[in-house]
Amino acid sequence: MRKLAIITTHPIQYYAPWFKLLSNYNAVDVKVFYTWSQASETVEDKTFGRTIKWDIPLLEGYKYHFSENMASDPGPHHKNGIDNPNLIGEIEEWRPDVILVFGWYLKSHLKVLKYFKGKTLVWFRGDSTLLDDKPGVKKLLRQGYLTYIYRYIDKAFYVGIENKKYFKSVGLKEEQLIYAPHAIDNNRFYDSEDKQYTVKAEKWRKELGYKEEDIVILFAGKFEDKKQPDLLIHALQNVNKGNEVKLKLLLLGNGPLEEELKALSAKDRNIQFLPFQNQSMMPVVYGLCNVFCLPSQGPGETWGLAVNEAMACGKPAIVSNKVGCHSDLIIDNETGWVFDFDNQNQLESILNKIKIHNLKTIGNNANMHIKQWSFDKIVEAFNSEIIGINGK
């Protein structure tokens, strides 16, 4: 059995479940080394402006260790925020056959890449894209530096089309790239046979004053410039001016733009806000809407896993072309719609053409499509590569 050391910052709902799944395979002995020790139980989210404690188990079914982070300002929001003087020794003591590192930017993660290259197989997981790139000297300098960084990596596990383009642009070869799709726990979001999520959502919709025939657009995320929720508000208000039947907008979250967004919609009865909701409630939240929208302008909307969640709940999605998943998940008029991030008219055109009678069909298409992006697919990719090592 081969030993796999995974280096990542802290337990999150998008990774911990497949760490557990991978641990169940006979080919691999998994141990996760968490580098943000201050986030072992709660996460101080600087953008949400709140302390978050997830209400689903994230430390069950696999081995893990929290390496002490000695950074004076701890956290992954800057490169020196993850500084683990003992991490390399702790990894060496476990004697892994392969090391999988999530992200190179953080101080200790980069040290691991450099130290173990040539001593132990070094694998990499990241979801960067070229969508935010602008031509010029800065791009060329950055590309040169990234090409230098990625020389320390033996294989990279890419999450989708745009991520693969990025890895190729920094010098990685086709044979170094393994597809392991970005995914969420589809089963946790898809309603069970007893329709418990649907029942709760229908009750909540009535409490919020929505009628059965209302088309509710949902934005769920951080209220920040990167995600551009203000563009969505302006677009919906413009569309509603010319339509007798008004679209509804529900914005869920917190963040630095909260007061500004509420001021923009203060006199608009078609727009409502809900505060941050924890993980166990999110399937019900998606049940409140008919369409999900992620209108991000970036930089850094590398994938947009909320789109996976919405589609797993049977909801079509409207996303901007700066959202990394758009090339993989959105088929126009079949699973959702894509608009240019800086073109409000395009977004308004999409909002104008969505009709209640075909949203269920598009939502069902979205649900069927997202099944190709699953934790099982991720685990199969890693397990297959590990078995390949055993065969050499």
C-alpha positions as CSV (number, residue, x, y, z in Angstrom):
1,M,0.0,0.0,0.0
2,R,1.3,3.4,-1.0
3,K,1.3,6.3,1.4
4,L,-0.2,9.7,0.2
5,A,0.5,12.9,2.2
6,I,-2.0,15.7,1.4
7,I,-1.0,19.2,2.2
8,T,-3.8,21.7,2.5
9,T,-4.8,24.6,4.8
10,H,-7.9,23.5,6.7
11,P,-10.9,21.2,6.6
12,I,-13.6,22.3,4.0
13,Q,-16.7,20.7,2.7
14,Y,-15.5,20.4,-0.8
15,Y,-12.4,18.3,0.0
16,A,-12.8,16.4,3.3
17,P,-15.5,14.0,1.9
18,W,-13.3,12.8,-0.9
19,F,-10.3,12.5,1.5
20,K,-12.5,10.0,3.4
21,L,-13.5,8.2,0.2
22,L,-9.9,7.9,-1.0
23,S,-8.9,6.5,2.4
24,N,-11.3,3.6,1.8
25,Y,-9.4,2.4,-1.2
26,N,-7.0,-0.5,-0.6
27,A,-4.3,1.0,-2.8
28,V,-3.6,4.1,-0.6
29,D,-2.9,5.1,3.0
30,V,-3.9,8.8,3.2
31,K,-2.8,11.3,5.8
32,V,-3.8,15.0,5.5
33,F,-1.5,17.6,6.9
34,Y,-3.5,20.8,7.7
35,T,-1.3,23.9,7.7
36,W,-3.7,26.5,9.2
37,S,-3.8,25.1,12.7
38,Q,-5.9,28.1,13.9
39,A,-8.8,26.8,11.7
40,S,-9.0,23.4,13.3
41,E,-12.5,24.1,14.6
42,T,-13.6,27.5,13.3
43,V,-12.6,29.7,10.4
44,E,-12.2,33.4,10.6
45,D,-13.5,34.5,7.2
46,K,-12.3,38.0,6.6
47,T,-14.6,38.7,3.6
48,F,-17.8,37.4,5.3
49,G,-16.7,39.3,8.4
50,R,-17.6,36.4,10.7
51,T,-16.4,33.2,12.4
52,I,-17.7,30.1,10.6
53,K,-18.1,26.7,12.1
54,W,-19.4,24.2,9.5
55,D,-22.3,22.1,10.8
56,I,-21.3,18.9,8.9
57,P,-18.5,16.6,9.9
58,L,-15.2,17.3,8.1
59,L,-12.7,15.3,10.2
60,E,-14.1,11.8,10.0
61,G,-12.9,8.7,8.1
62,Y,-9.3,9.7,7.4
63,K,-6.0,10.4,9.2
64,Y,-5.1,14.0,9.7
65,H,-2.6,16.2,11.6
66,F,-2.7,19.9,12.2
67,S,0.8,21.3,11.8
68,E,1.4,24.3,14.1
69,N,1.2,27.5,12.1
70,M,3.5,30.2,13.6
71,A,2.5,33.1,11.3
72,S,2.0,36.4,13.1
73,D,-1.1,37.0,11.0
74,P,-2.3,33.5,10.3
75,G,-4.5,32.5,7.4
76,P,-4.4,31.9,3.6
77,H,-5.2,35.5,2.7
78,H,-1.5,36.2,2.3
79,K,1.5,34.1,1.4
80,N,3.2,34.4,4.8
81,G,0.0,33.5,6.7
82,I,0.9,29.8,6.5
83,D,4.3,29.3,8.2
84,N,4.8,25.8,9.6
85,P,8.5,25.3,10.7
86,N,7.9,21.6,11.6
87,L,5.9,20.6,8.6
88,I,8.7,19.1,6.4
89,G,10.0,17.1,9.4
90,E,6.4,15.9,10.1
91,I,5.9,14.8,6.5
92,E,9.3,13.0,6.5
93,E,8.5,11.2,9.7
94,W,5.4,9.7,8.0
95,R,7.5,8.7,5.0
96,P,5.0,9.1,2.2
97,D,5.4,7.7,-1.3
98,V,3.6,10.7,-2.8
99,I,2.9,14.2,-1.7
100,L,-0.2,16.1,-2.9
101,V,0.0,19.8,-2.4
102,F,-3.0,22.2,-2.7
103,G,-1.7,25.5,-4.0
104,W,1.9,26.8,-4.2
105,Y,1.5,30.4,-3.1
106,L,1.6,29.9,0.7
107,K,5.0,30.0,2.3
108,S,5.0,26.4,3.7
109,H,3.3,24.9,0.7
110,L,6.0,26.3,-1.6
111,K,8.7,25.0,0.7
112,V,7.2,21.5,0.5
113,L,7.3,21.6,-3.3
114,K,10.9,22.7,-3.4
115,Y,12.2,20.4,-0.7
116,F,10.6,17.1,-1.8
117,K,11.1,17.5,-5.6
118,G,13.4,14.7,-6.7
119,K,13.1,12.9,-3.3
120,T,9.4,12.0,-3.3
121,L,6.8,12.2,-6.1
122,V,5.2,15.6,-5.9
123,W,1.6,16.0,-7.1
124,F,-0.4,19.3,-7.3
125,R,-4.0,20.4,-7.0
126,G,-5.1,23.9,-8.0
127,D,-7.8,25.5,-10.0
128,S,-6.2,28.6,-11.5
129,T,-7.3,29.8,-14.9
130,L,-6.1,32.3,-17.6
131,L,-9.5,34.1,-17.5
132,D,-8.2,37.1,-15.6
133,D,-5.0,37.5,-17.6
134,K,-4.3,40.8,-19.4
135,P,-1.6,41.1,-22.1
136,G,1.6,43.0,-21.2
137,V,4.9,42.9,-19.4
138,K,3.4,41.8,-16.1
139,K,1.8,38.8,-17.7
140,L,5.1,37.7,-19.3
141,L,7.0,38.1,-16.0
142,R,4.3,36.2,-14.1
143,Q,4.3,33.4,-16.7
144,G,8.0,33.1,-16.4
145,Y,7.9,32.9,-12.6
146,L,5.0,30.3,-12.7
147,T,7.0,28.2,-15.2
148,Y,9.8,28.1,-12.7
149,I,7.4,27.1,-9.9
150,Y,5.8,24.3,-11.8
151,R,9.1,22.6,-12.5
152,Y,8.9,21.4,-8.9
153,I,5.7,19.4,-9.8
154,D,5.6,15.9,-11.2
155,K,1.9,15.8,-12.0
156,A,-1.0,18.2,-11.7
157,F,-4.7,17.2,-11.3
158,Y,-6.7,19.7,-13.2
159,V,-10.4,20.5,-12.4
160,G,-11.7,21.5,-15.8
161,I,-11.1,23.0,-19.3
162,E,-9.9,26.4,-18.2
163,N,-7.6,25.0,-15.5
164,K,-6.0,22.7,-18.0
165,K,-5.2,25.6,-20.3
166,Y,-3.5,27.3,-17.4
167,F,-1.3,24.3,-16.5
168,K,-0.2,24.0,-20.2
169,S,0.6,27.7,-20.3
170,V,3.1,27.3,-17.5
171,G,5.0,24.5,-19.1
172,L,3.3,21.3,-17.9
173,K,3.0,18.6,-20.6
174,E,0.0,16.5,-21.5
175,E,1.4,13.4,-19.8
176,Q,1.7,15.4,-16.5
177,L,-1.9,16.4,-16.5
178,I,-4.6,14.2,-14.9
179,Y,-8.3,15.1,-15.0
180,A,-9.9,15.1,-11.5
181,P,-13.0,17.3,-11.9
182,H,-14.1,19.9,-9.3
183,A,-17.0,18.5,-7.5
184,I,-19.4,18.8,-4.5
185,D,-21.3,16.1,-2.6
186,N,-24.1,15.7,-5.2
187,N,-25.9,13.2,-3.1
188,R,-26.1,15.6,-0.1
189,F,-27.7,18.3,-2.3
190,Y,-30.1,16.2,-4.4
191,D,-33.4,15.8,-2.6
192,S,-34.2,12.4,-1.1
193,E,-37.3,10.4,-2.0
194,D,-39.1,11.9,1.0
195,K,-38.5,15.3,-0.6
196,Q,-37.6,16.8,2.8
197,Y,-35.7,19.7,1.2
198,T,-38.5,20.5,-1.2
199,V,-41.1,20.6,1.6
200,K,-38.9,22.9,3.7
201,A,-38.2,25.1,0.7
202,E,-41.9,25.4,-0.3
203,K,-42.8,26.5,3.2
204,W,-39.9,29.0,3.4
205,R,-40.9,30.4,-0.1
206,K,-44.4,31.1,1.2
207,E,-43.0,32.7,4.3
208,L,-40.9,35.0,2.1
209,G,-44.1,35.9,0.2
210,Y,-43.3,34.1,-3.1
211,K,-46.1,32.7,-5.2
212,E,-45.8,29.4,-7.0
213,E,-45.6,31.1,-10.4
214,D,-42.9,33.6,-9.3
215,I,-39.4,33.2,-10.9
216,V,-36.9,33.7,-8.1
217,I,-33.3,34.4,-9.0
218,L,-30.8,33.4,-6.3
219,F,-27.4,34.9,-5.6
220,A,-25.6,33.0,-2.7
221,G,-22.1,34.0,-1.7
222,K,-19.9,36.8,-0.4
223,F,-21.1,40.3,-1.0
224,E,-17.9,41.6,-2.6
225,D,-16.7,43.4,-5.7
226,K,-15.3,40.2,-7.2
227,K,-18.7,38.5,-7.4
228,Q,-20.5,41.6,-8.7
229,P,-23.9,41.2,-7.1
230,D,-24.6,44.9,-7.7
231,L,-24.6,44.2,-11.5
232,L,-27.3,41.6,-10.9
233,I,-29.5,44.0,-9.0
234,H,-29.2,46.7,-11.7
235,A,-30.0,44.2,-14.4
236,L,-33.0,42.7,-12.7
237,Q,-34.4,46.2,-11.9
238,N,-34.0,47.3,-15.5
239,V,-35.8,44.1,-16.7
240,N,-38.6,44.5,-14.3
241,K,-39.3,48.1,-15.5
242,G,-40.4,46.8,-18.8
243,N,-42.3,43.7,-17.7
244,E,-45.7,43.3,-16.2
245,V,-44.6,40.1,-14.4
246,K,-41.7,40.9,-12.1
247,L,-38.7,38.7,-11.5
248,K,-37.8,38.2,-7.9
249,L,-34.2,38.4,-6.5
250,L,-33.0,36.7,-3.3
251,L,-29.5,37.6,-2.2
252,L,-28.0,35.3,0.5
253,G,-24.7,36.1,2.3
254,N,-22.7,38.8,4.0
255,G,-19.7,40.9,3.1
256,P,-18.3,44.4,2.6
257,L,-20.9,45.4,0.0
258,E,-23.9,44.5,2.2
259,E,-25.0,48.0,3.1
260,E,-24.5,49.3,-0.5
261,L,-26.6,46.4,-1.9
262,K,-29.4,47.0,0.6
263,A,-29.4,50.7,-0.2
264,L,-29.7,49.9,-4.0
265,S,-32.7,47.8,-3.3
266,A,-34.3,49.6,-0.3
267,K,-37.5,50.5,-2.1
268,D,-37.7,47.4,-4.3
269,R,-40.2,44.9,-3.1
270,N,-38.9,42.3,-5.6
271,I,-35.6,42.0,-3.8
272,Q,-35.0,40.3,-0.5
273,F,-31.9,39.4,1.6
274,L,-31.1,36.4,3.8
275,P,-28.1,36.2,6.1
276,F,-25.3,33.5,5.8
277,Q,-26.6,30.0,6.1
278,N,-24.6,27.0,7.1
279,Q,-24.0,23.9,5.0
280,S,-26.9,21.8,6.3
281,M,-29.4,24.5,5.1
282,M,-27.9,25.1,1.6
283,P,-29.9,22.4,-0.2
284,V,-33.1,24.1,1.2
285,V,-31.8,27.5,0.1
286,Y,-31.3,26.4,-3.5
287,G,-34.9,25.0,-3.3
288,L,-36.1,28.6,-2.8
289,C,-35.1,29.6,-6.3
290,N,-35.9,28.8,-9.9
291,V,-32.5,30.0,-11.2
292,F,-29.1,30.5,-9.7
293,C,-26.8,33.4,-10.8
294,L,-23.1,34.0,-10.3
295,P,-22.3,37.2,-12.1
296,S,-18.6,37.5,-11.1
297,Q,-16.1,39.8,-12.7
298,G,-13.1,38.3,-10.8
299,P,-10.3,38.3,-10.4
300,G,-10.0,34.8,-8.9
301,E,-13.4,33.2,-9.6
302,T,-11.4,30.1,-10.5
303,W,-14.4,27.7,-10.6
304,G,-17.5,28.6,-8.7
305,L,-18.5,25.5,-6.8
306,A,-21.9,27.1,-5.8
307,V,-22.8,26.4,-9.5
308,N,-22.3,22.7,-8.9
309,E,-24.5,22.9,-5.8
310,A,-27.3,24.6,-7.6
311,M,-27.2,22.2,-10.5
312,A,-27.2,19.2,-8.1
313,C,-30.4,20.7,-6.7
314,G,-31.9,20.8,-10.2
315,K,-31.5,24.5,-10.8
316,P,-30.2,26.1,-14.0
317,A,-27.4,28.7,-13.6
318,I,-26.6,32.0,-15.2
319,V,-22.9,32.7,-14.9
320,S,-20.4,35.3,-16.3
321,N,-17.6,34.3,-18.6
322,K,-15.1,35.0,-15.7
323,V,-16.5,32.0,-13.8
324,G,-14.1,29.1,-14.3
325,C,-16.7,26.4,-14.6
326,H,-18.6,28.0,-17.5
327,S,-16.7,26.1,-20.2
328,D,-17.5,22.8,-18.5
329,L,-20.9,23.1,-16.8
330,I,-23.0,25.6,-18.8
331,I,-24.6,24.5,-22.1
332,D,-26.6,27.4,-23.4
333,N,-30.3,27.0,-23.1
334,E,-29.8,23.4,-21.8
335,T,-28.2,23.7,-18.4
336,G,-28.0,27.5,-18.1
337,W,-26.6,30.6,-19.7
338,V,-23.3,32.5,-20.0
339,F,-22.9,36.3,-20.4
340,D,-19.8,38.6,-20.8
341,F,-18.9,39.8,-17.3
342,D,-19.0,43.5,-18.3
343,N,-22.1,43.4,-20.4
344,Q,-25.2,44.1,-18.4
345,N,-27.3,44.1,-21.6
346,Q,-26.4,40.5,-22.2
347,L,-27.5,39.6,-18.6
348,E,-30.7,41.5,-19.0
349,S,-31.4,39.6,-22.3
350,I,-31.0,36.3,-20.5
351,L,-33.3,37.4,-17.6
352,N,-35.9,38.6,-20.2
353,K,-36.0,35.2,-21.9
354,I,-36.3,32.8,-19.0
355,K,-39.8,31.5,-18.6
356,I,-41.4,29.5,-15.8
357,H,-42.7,26.8,-18.2
358,N,-39.2,25.6,-19.3
359,L,-37.1,26.1,-16.2
360,K,-37.9,22.7,-14.8
361,T,-36.7,21.0,-17.9
362,I,-33.5,23.0,-17.9
363,G,-33.0,22.3,-14.2
364,N,-33.4,18.6,-14.8
365,N,-30.8,18.8,-17.6
366,A,-28.5,20.6,-15.1
367,N,-29.0,17.9,-12.5
368,M,-28.2,15.1,-15.0
369,H,-25.2,17.0,-16.4
370,I,-23.6,17.6,-13.0
371,K,-23.5,13.9,-12.1
372,Q,-20.3,13.7,-14.3
373,W,-18.6,16.0,-11.7
374,S,-18.5,13.9,-8.5
375,F,-16.3,12.9,-5.6
376,D,-16.2,9.4,-7.1
377,K,-14.6,10.7,-10.2
378,I,-11.9,12.6,-8.2
379,V,-11.1,9.5,-6.1
380,E,-11.0,7.3,-9.2
381,A,-8.4,9.6,-10.8
382,F,-6.1,9.6,-7.8
383,N,-6.5,5.9,-7.1
384,S,-5.7,5.1,-10.7
385,E,-2.5,7.1,-10.5
386,I,-1.5,5.5,-7.2
387,I,-2.1,2.0,-8.6
388,G,0.1,3.0,-11.6
389,I,2.9,3.8,-9.1
390,N,2.5,0.3,-7.6
391,G,2.8,-1.2,-11.0
392,K,6.2,0.4,-11.7
